[in-house]
Amino acid sequence: MPAPRIVIIGAGFAGYNVARRLERSMSPHAAQIRIVAPFGYTLYQPLLPQVAAGVLDPRSIAGPLHRLLRRTQLVPGSAVGVDLGAQAVEVSTIDGRTTTLPYDRLVLCPGSVTRTFDIPGLHEHGHGMKNLAEAVYLRDHVVAQLELASIARDPAERAARCGFLVVGGGYSGVETAANLQLLTAQAMRSFPRLDPALLSWTLVDVADRLLPELGGRLGDVALRKLGRRGIDIRLGVSLERLTEDQAVLTDGRVLPCRTAVWTAGVTPAPVVGTLAAPKERGRLVVGADLRLAGHDDVFALGDAAAVPDLVTGNGAVCPPTAQHASRQASVAAHNVVASLRGAPSAEYRHRDLGLAVDLGGGQAVARPVGLGLTGVPAQAVTRGYHLLTVPGMRAKARVLGDWALHRFAGDDLIRLGFLNTRTGALADLEHTA
Ligand SMILES: Cc1cc2nc3c(=O)[nH]c(=O)nc-3n(C[C@H](O)[C@H](O)[C@H](O)COP(=O)(O)OP(=O)(O)OC[C@H]3O[C@@H](n4cnc5c(N)ncnc54)[C@H](O)[C@@H]3O)c2cc1C
């Protein structure tokens, strides 16, 4: 009997952990495991804002797949279609060719992309914070704005280059605003010709509170801490229009601004839309055993799947978080193996362990296992959690080293300049939907 073929789409929190668990639970000849991934790394997204802020080196949050996965064959490319009837995945490899991968079991983990709306100018001028290219680009872009502001003669240009806007008051937007604001405030020492009072940071969200995932009190603590640093936080407000040097908010305010970062939500990766399968708000509908409705040989998890939240109940689905994606991976791997061995499946059931938000500069807010923390304890929990979960010993060592170096030596403000010929807007660096 030929070994069953297992194909995994996506090597993020869900896909990488499924592959790792399958390697551990199956003997080398028991199955052929392949993972389709556009990049050679698994990305630790929660630390992207620290890459953008220059606290961490990009490589520190990119777990090398060739090193971390021993027996899984990496197919460098993107899945562009799935024929559920013929049990085959169509892949566009990184050299632009197309190849077909037949499968006996398919695990869909393509994650999500930034969700955008029809806001004039957003695609052309807005920046995302969802992948490594965006984080690295944003850092270059922010440093470039300060360099250009310091030589600008026109006060309007100087104001726009020193004006920064983040849309989205969830963990991703708050960490982005907090960490980048610190970068710009500290960078001012290197630009003596610039008046620090010119720096203007605005964070907006349509919701009426910051960090709703953390509960009211901690969201208010974060709001106060960021407010004290000079970040203007506007709740119940969104972006109406964006141009090259101006952002118009829904409350009528016009901000001189050449840097607008959009972090207001995610939606499943585009390949999910090509699947002829039921969806809930774009996410693939699966059972608690992570099987795709009507397809016993196909599993879906992570941000791309609407996984029933059995702990919360009432028909709720798990929110799109790394915590759920990596824990669902254990159940998915178990059920893939069980399905090959004719054993019973397990159901996904996980009590949320809470969230930790790093505000930079030693500040953080966290709610581990329902315990509300601020200040140093929150910072210790936040950083400890990242150190535990960033994949691979080398990455852990790198992250620890980068934190120490940044703490004691500060930022070199190196602008790499390798994206000078491209704008690096959402439309350039991401397939948004
Ligand atoms: C800035 C930021 C901060 C965050 N902070 C936290 C946090 O503190 N705590 C938390 O729990 N969560 C956090 N998250 C959310 C968390 O990162 C996601 O929920 C998690 O990454 C989802 O895992 P996933 O495997 O489903 O998707 P991903 O990790 O996004 O992985 C999907 C992978 O599939 C690849 N892919 C996409 N399309 C295809 C295709 N067609 N073919 C092949 N591969 C494809 C992608 O390139 C990607 O590598 C944060 C996210 C961001 C952006």
The ligand as an SDF file (V2000), in Angstrom:
LIG
                    3D

 53 58  0  0  0  0  0  0  0  0999 V2000
    0.2920   42.3380   14.5840 C   0  0  0  0  0  0  0  0  0  0  0  0
   -0.4200   41.1010   15.1030 C   0  0  0  0  0  0  0  0  0  0  0  0
   -0.4090   40.8120   16.4510 C   0  0  0  0  0  0  0  0  0  0  0  0
   -1.0540   39.6690   16.9300 C   0  0  0  0  0  0  0  0  0  0  0  0
   -1.0200   39.3940   18.2680 N   0  0  0  0  0  0  0  0  0  0  0  0
   -1.6130   38.2830   18.7320 C   0  0  0  0  0  0  0  0  0  0  0  0
   -1.5580   37.9490   20.1110 C   0  0  0  0  0  0  0  0  0  0  0  0
   -0.9770   38.6890   20.9020 O   0  0  0  0  0  0  0  0  0  0  0  0
   -2.1680   36.8040   20.5290 N   0  0  0  0  0  0  0  0  0  0  0  0
   -2.8130   35.9590   19.6560 C   0  0  0  0  0  0  0  0  0  0  0  0
   -3.3230   34.9150   20.0830 O   0  0  0  0  0  0  0  0  0  0  0  0
   -2.8860   36.2510   18.3380 N   0  0  0  0  0  0  0  0  0  0  0  0
   -2.3110   37.3850   17.8610 C   0  0  0  0  0  0  0  0  0  0  0  0
   -2.3830   37.6750   16.5150 N   0  0  0  0  0  0  0  0  0  0  0  0
   -3.2050   36.8360   15.6350 C   0  0  0  0  0  0  0  0  0  0  0  0
   -2.4520   35.5860   15.1830 C   0  0  0  0  0  0  0  0  0  0  0  0
   -1.1950   35.9210   14.6530 O   0  0  0  0  0  0  0  0  0  0  0  0
   -3.2750   34.8290   14.1580 C   0  0  0  0  0  0  0  0  0  0  0  0
   -4.5370   34.5380   14.7180 O   0  0  0  0  0  0  0  0  0  0  0  0
   -2.5760   33.5400   13.7700 C   0  0  0  0  0  0  0  0  0  0  0  0
   -1.4070   33.8430   13.0440 O   0  0  0  0  0  0  0  0  0  0  0  0
   -3.4820   32.6340   12.9480 C   0  0  0  0  0  0  0  0  0  0  0  0
   -2.7890   31.4760   12.6170 O   0  0  0  0  0  0  0  0  0  0  0  0
   -3.0710   30.7520   11.2070 P   0  0  0  0  0  0  0  0  0  0  0  0
   -2.1340   29.6070   11.1270 O   0  0  0  0  0  0  0  0  0  0  0  0
   -4.5080   30.5110   11.0250 O   0  0  0  0  0  0  0  0  0  0  0  0
   -2.6720   31.8410   10.1190 O   0  0  0  0  0  0  0  0  0  0  0  0
   -1.2450   32.4660    9.8450 P   0  0  0  0  0  0  0  0  0  0  0  0
   -0.3830   32.4010   11.0330 O   0  0  0  0  0  0  0  0  0  0  0  0
   -1.5200   33.7880    9.2120 O   0  0  0  0  0  0  0  0  0  0  0  0
   -0.6240   31.4910    8.7810 O   0  0  0  0  0  0  0  0  0  0  0  0
   -1.1800   31.3020    7.5000 C   0  0  0  0  0  0  0  0  0  0  0  0
   -0.0500   31.0190    6.5470 C   0  0  0  0  0  0  0  0  0  0  0  0
   -0.5980   30.5750    5.3220 O   0  0  0  0  0  0  0  0  0  0  0  0
    0.0480   31.2100    4.2630 C   0  0  0  0  0  0  0  0  0  0  0  0
   -0.8510   31.2270    3.1150 N   0  0  0  0  0  0  0  0  0  0  0  0
   -1.8420   32.0900    2.8370 C   0  0  0  0  0  0  0  0  0  0  0  0
   -2.4430   31.7510    1.6840 N   0  0  0  0  0  0  0  0  0  0  0  0
   -1.8190   30.6410    1.2490 C   0  0  0  0  0  0  0  0  0  0  0  0
   -1.9750   29.8400    0.0970 C   0  0  0  0  0  0  0  0  0  0  0  0
   -2.8930   30.1100   -0.8150 N   0  0  0  0  0  0  0  0  0  0  0  0
   -1.1430   28.7880   -0.0580 N   0  0  0  0  0  0  0  0  0  0  0  0
   -0.1990   28.5020    0.8720 C   0  0  0  0  0  0  0  0  0  0  0  0
    0.0050   29.2410    1.9710 N   0  0  0  0  0  0  0  0  0  0  0  0
   -0.8050   30.3020    2.1570 C   0  0  0  0  0  0  0  0  0  0  0  0
    0.3980   32.5800    4.8030 C   0  0  0  0  0  0  0  0  0  0  0  0
    1.4700   33.1500    4.0790 O   0  0  0  0  0  0  0  0  0  0  0  0
    0.7830   32.2470    6.2280 C   0  0  0  0  0  0  0  0  0  0  0  0
    2.1320   31.9320    6.3290 O   0  0  0  0  0  0  0  0  0  0  0  0
   -1.7300   38.8130   16.0210 C   0  0  0  0  0  0  0  0  0  0  0  0
   -1.7300   39.1110   14.6540 C   0  0  0  0  0  0  0  0  0  0  0  0
   -1.0770   40.2340   14.1960 C   0  0  0  0  0  0  0  0  0  0  0  0
   -1.0830   40.5390   12.7030 C   0  0  0  0  0  0  0  0  0  0  0  0
  1  2  1  0
  2  3  1  0
  2 52  2  0
  3  4  2  0
  4  5  1  0
  4 50  1  0
  5  6  2  0
  6  7  1  0
  6 13  1  0
  7  8  2  0
  7  9  1  0
  9 10  1  0
 10 11  2  0
 10 12  1  0
 12 13  2  0
 13 14  1  0
 14 15  1  0
 14 50  1  0
 15 16  1  0
 16 17  1  0
 16 18  1  0
 18 19  1  0
 18 20  1  0
 20 21  1  0
 20 22  1  0
 22 23  1  0
 23 24  1  0
 24 25  2  0
 24 26  1  0
 24 27  1  0
 27 28  1  0
 28 29  2  0
 28 30  1  0
 28 31  1  0
 31 32  1  0
 32 33  1  0
 33 34  1  0
 33 48  1  0
 34 35  1  0
 35 36  1  0
 35 46  1  0
 36 37  1  0
 36 45  1  0
 37 38  2  0
 38 39  1  0
 39 40  1  0
 39 45  2  0
 40 41  1  0
 40 42  2  0
 42 43  1  0
 43 44  2  0
 44 45  1  0
 46 47  1  0
 46 48  1  0
 48 49  1  0
 50 51  2  0
 51 52  1  0
 52 53  1  0
M  END
$$$$
